[in-house]
Amino acid sequence: MTDPLHKDLLELAQEAARRAGALLRDGRPADLAVAATKSSPIDVVTEMDIAAEKLITGLIAERRPDDGILGEEGGTTEGTSGVRWVIDPLDGTVNYLYGLPTWSVSIAAEQDGETVVGVVTAPMRGETFHAVLGGGAWATGAWDGERRLACRPAPPLDQALVSTGFNYVADVRAHQAEVARRLIPLLRDIRRGGSAAVDLCDLAAGRLDGYYERGLHAWDLAAGDLIAREAGALTGGRPGERPSGDLTVAGTPGVFEPLQRLLEDFGAWHD
């Protein structure tokens, strides 16, 4: 039986993600990647990002005015209800800028510091993923109805498909590239999707065996982390730690620990 509060939070997160996703999808100029009417096309992306967050936070404030909010674009408020929303209104901004489909809206709800609801919608892929703590992970897409998600059976590490991301600071990127260079011969291959939230959901859906990245913020991973765990994945940071800005690692059981050990040995968490 789903907790009535969690059910309400899920429904609100789904509505907010759906509305924000439609705003971003329908409001994106067709020529955004080459737009010259502003100082930079990035200005348009920033405006859309902020507009999506305002839509989400406005809806939450209207329905649940006592909740706290942590938003990427500064929509942060303290709450008194014990519930806090963690929002990334546009995860994968470079993909969005270039017209690539792998971008998403990510919304999580925490209760007393624990993530209890996560929703990630990828409008251009026509997919929405969601999870409630203890209730499994689910998705809607091109198939009929909701599909329960489950990680792939763990392959040997040398047959694992692993996704990652790279920082935009040159020195950090150089170190991350070196880590990837050392990893690639030990894996099936590495992918770079461009949206941490979608990568975690793809892990949940059995499309990846593992994922790692350095430099993520709470809003990048809160919803996707819950969805991945509810689909049977293991997640963490450095050995014995939770996911953090230092390092986020996720994987199917059997891939997670050897991948985490390699990343620790290769110093993936520092320059």
NORLIN-V18081 format. One record per residue. RES is the residue in three letters. SS is DSSP state (@ for helix, = for strand, . for the rest). PHI is phi in whole degrees, -180 to 180 (none if undefined). BURIAL is 1 if it has 9 or more other C-alpha atoms within 8 Angstrom, else 0. Layout:
res=RES ss=SS phi=PHI burial=BURIAL
res=RES ss=SS phi=PHI burial=BURIAL
This chain:
res=MET ss=. phi=none burial=0
res=THR ss=. phi=-74 burial=0
res=ASP ss=. phi=-56 burial=0
res=PRO ss=@ phi=-57 burial=0
res=LEU ss=@ phi=-64 burial=0
res=HIS ss=@ phi=-63 burial=1
res=LYS ss=@ phi=-62 burial=1
res=ASP ss=@ phi=-65 burial=0
res=LEU ss=@ phi=-64 burial=1
res=LEU ss=@ phi=-62 burial=1
res=GLU ss=@ phi=-62 burial=0
res=LEU ss=@ phi=-69 burial=1
res=ALA ss=@ phi=-63 burial=1
res=GLN ss=@ phi=-64 burial=1
res=GLU ss=@ phi=-65 burial=0
res=ALA ss=@ phi=-64 burial=1
res=ALA ss=@ phi=-66 burial=1
res=ARG ss=@ phi=-63 burial=1
res=ARG ss=@ phi=-66 burial=1
res=ALA ss=@ phi=-66 burial=1
res=GLY ss=@ phi=-62 burial=1
res=ALA ss=@ phi=-66 burial=1
res=LEU ss=@ phi=-60 burial=1
res=LEU ss=@ phi=-68 burial=1
res=ARG ss=@ phi=-65 burial=1
res=ASP ss=@ phi=-81 burial=0
res=GLY ss=@ phi=-93 burial=0
res=ARG ss=. phi=-78 burial=0
res=PRO ss=. phi=-62 burial=0
res=ALA ss=. phi=-62 burial=0
res=ASP ss=. phi=-104 burial=0
res=LEU ss=@ phi=-56 burial=1
res=ALA ss=@ phi=-65 burial=0
res=VAL ss=@ phi=-121 burial=0
res=ALA ss=. phi=-60 burial=1
res=ALA ss=. phi=-121 burial=0
res=THR ss=. phi=-79 burial=0
res=LYS ss=. phi=-117 burial=0
res=SER ss=. phi=-62 burial=0
res=SER ss=. phi=-162 burial=1
res=PRO ss=@ phi=-58 burial=1
res=ILE ss=@ phi=-59 burial=0
res=ASP ss=@ phi=-59 burial=1
res=VAL ss=@ phi=-66 burial=1
res=VAL ss=@ phi=-61 burial=1
res=THR ss=@ phi=-61 burial=0
res=GLU ss=@ phi=-63 burial=0
res=MET ss=@ phi=-68 burial=1
res=ASP ss=@ phi=-58 burial=1
res=ILE ss=@ phi=-66 burial=1
res=ALA ss=@ phi=-63 burial=0
res=ALA ss=@ phi=-66 burial=1
res=GLU ss=@ phi=-67 burial=1
res=LYS ss=@ phi=-63 burial=1
res=LEU ss=@ phi=-61 burial=1
res=ILE ss=@ phi=-66 burial=1
res=THR ss=@ phi=-68 burial=1
res=GLY ss=@ phi=-65 burial=0
res=LEU ss=@ phi=-66 burial=1
res=ILE ss=@ phi=-64 burial=1
res=ALA ss=@ phi=-63 burial=1
res=GLU ss=@ phi=-70 burial=0
res=ARG ss=@ phi=-87 burial=0
res=ARG ss=. phi=-139 burial=0
res=PRO ss=. phi=-68 burial=0
res=ASP ss=. phi=-94 burial=0
res=ASP ss=. phi=-81 burial=1
res=GLY ss== phi=-87 burial=1
res=ILE ss== phi=-141 burial=1
res=LEU ss== phi=-122 burial=1
res=GLY ss== phi=-120 burial=1
res=GLU ss=. phi=-61 burial=1
res=GLU ss=. phi=-92 burial=0
res=GLY ss=. phi=95 burial=0
res=GLY ss=. phi=-80 burial=1
res=THR ss=. phi=-111 burial=0
res=THR ss== phi=-138 burial=0
res=GLU ss=. phi=-84 burial=0
res=GLY ss=. phi=-124 burial=1
res=THR ss=. phi=-123 burial=0
res=SER ss=. phi=-90 burial=0
res=GLY ss=. phi=90 burial=1
res=VAL ss== phi=-107 burial=1
res=ARG ss== phi=-131 burial=1
res=TRP ss== phi=-97 burial=1
res=VAL ss== phi=-119 burial=1
res=ILE ss== phi=-126 burial=1
res=ASP ss== phi=-118 burial=1
res=PRO ss== phi=-71 burial=1
res=LEU ss== phi=-154 burial=1
res=ASP ss== phi=-96 burial=1
res=GLY ss=. phi=106 burial=1
res=THR ss=@ phi=-65 burial=1
res=VAL ss=@ phi=-69 burial=0
res=ASN ss=@ phi=-59 burial=1
res=TYR ss=@ phi=-61 burial=1
res=LEU ss=@ phi=-58 burial=1
res=TYR ss=@ phi=-87 burial=0
res=GLY ss=. phi=82 burial=0
res=LEU ss=. phi=-79 burial=0
res=PRO ss=. phi=-80 burial=1
res=THR ss=. phi=-89 burial=1
res=TRP ss=. phi=-138 burial=1
res=SER ss== phi=-154 burial=1
res=VAL ss== phi=-110 burial=1
res=SER ss== phi=-122 burial=1
res=ILE ss== phi=-135 burial=1
res=ALA ss== phi=-124 burial=1
res=ALA ss== phi=-122 burial=1
res=GLU ss== phi=-106 burial=1
res=GLN ss== phi=-122 burial=1
res=ASP ss=. phi=52 burial=0
res=GLY ss=. phi=88 burial=0
res=GLU ss== phi=-110 burial=0
res=THR ss== phi=-70 burial=1
res=VAL ss== phi=-117 burial=1
res=VAL ss== phi=-142 burial=1
res=GLY ss== phi=-141 burial=1
res=VAL ss== phi=-135 burial=1
res=VAL ss== phi=-130 burial=1
res=THR ss== phi=-117 burial=1
res=ALA ss== phi=-117 burial=1
res=PRO ss=@ phi=-58 burial=1
res=MET ss=@ phi=-75 burial=1
res=ARG ss=@ phi=-96 burial=0
res=GLY ss=. phi=67 burial=1
res=GLU ss== phi=-129 burial=1
res=THR ss== phi=-134 burial=1
res=PHE ss== phi=-114 burial=1
res=HIS ss== phi=-153 burial=1
res=ALA ss== phi=-153 burial=1
res=VAL ss== phi=-120 burial=1
res=LEU ss=. phi=-51 burial=1
res=GLY ss=. phi=84 burial=0
res=GLY ss=. phi=-114 burial=0
res=GLY ss=. phi=82 burial=1
res=ALA ss== phi=-116 burial=1
res=TRP ss== phi=-139 burial=1
res=ALA ss== phi=-148 burial=1
res=THR ss== phi=-119 burial=1
res=GLY ss=. phi=-169 burial=1
res=ALA ss=. phi=-72 burial=0
res=TRP ss=. phi=-86 burial=0
res=ASP ss=. phi=-81 burial=0
res=GLY ss=. phi=71 burial=0
res=GLU ss=. phi=-89 burial=0
res=ARG ss== phi=-116 burial=0
res=ARG ss== phi=-76 burial=0
res=LEU ss=. phi=-96 burial=1
res=ALA ss=. phi=-150 burial=1
res=CYS ss=. phi=-61 burial=1
res=ARG ss=. phi=-67 burial=1
res=PRO ss=. phi=-58 burial=0
res=ALA ss=. phi=-68 burial=1
res=PRO ss=. phi=-87 burial=1
res=PRO ss=. phi=-58 burial=0
res=LEU ss=@ phi=-57 burial=1
res=ASP ss=@ phi=-73 burial=1
res=GLN ss=@ phi=-114 burial=1
res=ALA ss=. phi=-88 burial=1
res=LEU ss== phi=-97 burial=1
res=VAL ss== phi=-124 burial=1
res=SER ss== phi=-106 burial=1
res=THR ss== phi=-151 burial=1
res=GLY ss=. phi=-142 burial=1
res=PHE ss=. phi=-126 burial=1
res=ASN ss=. phi=-73 burial=1
res=TYR ss=. phi=-97 burial=0
res=VAL ss=. phi=-86 burial=0
res=ALA ss=@ phi=-56 burial=0
res=ASP ss=@ phi=-64 burial=0
res=VAL ss=@ phi=-67 burial=1
res=ARG ss=@ phi=-61 burial=1
res=ALA ss=@ phi=-62 burial=0
res=HIS ss=@ phi=-67 burial=1
res=GLN ss=@ phi=-62 burial=1
res=ALA ss=@ phi=-65 burial=1
res=GLU ss=@ phi=-67 burial=0
res=VAL ss=@ phi=-61 burial=1
res=ALA ss=@ phi=-62 burial=1
res=ARG ss=@ phi=-60 burial=0
res=ARG ss=@ phi=-75 burial=1
res=LEU ss=@ phi=-77 burial=1
res=ILE ss=@ phi=-52 burial=1
res=PRO ss=. phi=-66 burial=1
res=LEU ss=. phi=-98 burial=0
res=LEU ss=. phi=-124 burial=1
res=ARG ss=. phi=-64 burial=1
res=ASP ss== phi=-176 burial=1
res=ILE ss== phi=-120 burial=1
res=ARG ss== phi=-116 burial=0
res=ARG ss=. phi=-132 burial=0
res=GLY ss=. phi=-83 burial=1
res=GLY ss=. phi=102 burial=1
res=SER ss=. phi=-138 burial=1
res=ALA ss=@ phi=-60 burial=1
res=ALA ss=@ phi=-62 burial=1
res=VAL ss=@ phi=-69 burial=1
res=ASP ss=@ phi=-58 burial=1
res=LEU ss=@ phi=-66 burial=1
res=CYS ss=@ phi=-70 burial=1
res=ASP ss=@ phi=-66 burial=1
res=LEU ss=@ phi=-61 burial=1
res=ALA ss=@ phi=-61 burial=1
res=ALA ss=. phi=-85 burial=1
res=GLY ss=. phi=83 burial=1
res=ARG ss=. phi=-94 burial=0
res=LEU ss=. phi=-138 burial=1
res=ASP ss=. phi=-101 burial=1
res=GLY ss== phi=-162 burial=1
res=TYR ss== phi=-156 burial=1
res=TYR ss== phi=-150 burial=1
res=GLU ss== phi=-166 burial=1
res=ARG ss=. phi=-106 burial=1
res=GLY ss=. phi=93 burial=1
res=LEU ss=. phi=-76 burial=1
res=HIS ss=. phi=-104 burial=0
res=ALA ss=@ phi=-55 burial=0
res=TRP ss=@ phi=-72 burial=1
res=ASP ss=@ phi=-69 burial=1
res=LEU ss=@ phi=-122 burial=1
res=ALA ss=@ phi=-58 burial=1
res=ALA ss=@ phi=-71 burial=1
res=GLY ss=@ phi=-64 burial=1
res=ASP ss=@ phi=-62 burial=1
res=LEU ss=@ phi=-64 burial=1
res=ILE ss=@ phi=-61 burial=1
res=ALA ss=@ phi=-63 burial=1
res=ARG ss=@ phi=-65 burial=1
res=GLU ss=@ phi=-70 burial=1
res=ALA ss=. phi=-92 burial=1
res=GLY ss=. phi=104 burial=1
res=ALA ss=. phi=-78 burial=1
res=LEU ss== phi=-104 burial=1
res=THR ss== phi=-134 burial=1
res=GLY ss== phi=-176 burial=1
res=GLY ss=. phi=-121 burial=1
res=ARG ss=. phi=-68 burial=1
res=PRO ss=. phi=-50 burial=0
res=GLY ss=. phi=82 burial=0
res=GLU ss=. phi=-116 burial=0
res=ARG ss=. phi=-82 burial=1
res=PRO ss=. phi=-55 burial=1
res=SER ss=. phi=-156 burial=1
res=GLY ss=. phi=-64 burial=1
res=ASP ss=. phi=-65 burial=1
res=LEU ss=. phi=-167 burial=1
res=THR ss== phi=-122 burial=1
res=VAL ss== phi=-130 burial=1
res=ALA ss== phi=-144 burial=1
res=GLY ss== phi=-173 burial=1
res=THR ss=. phi=-66 burial=1
res=PRO ss=. phi=-56 burial=1
res=GLY ss=. phi=104 burial=1
res=VAL ss=. phi=-101 burial=1
res=PHE ss=@ phi=-56 burial=1
res=GLU ss=@ phi=-67 burial=0
res=PRO ss=@ phi=-65 burial=1
res=LEU ss=@ phi=-67 burial=1
res=GLN ss=@ phi=-61 burial=1
res=ARG ss=@ phi=-64 burial=1
res=LEU ss=@ phi=-62 burial=1
res=LEU ss=@ phi=-64 burial=1
res=GLU ss=@ phi=-67 burial=1
res=ASP ss=@ phi=-63 burial=0
res=PHE ss=. phi=-86 burial=0
res=GLY ss=. phi=66 burial=1
res=ALA ss=. phi=-66 burial=1
res=TRP ss=. phi=-93 burial=1
res=HIS ss=. phi=-146 burial=0
res=ASP ss=. phi=-75 burial=0
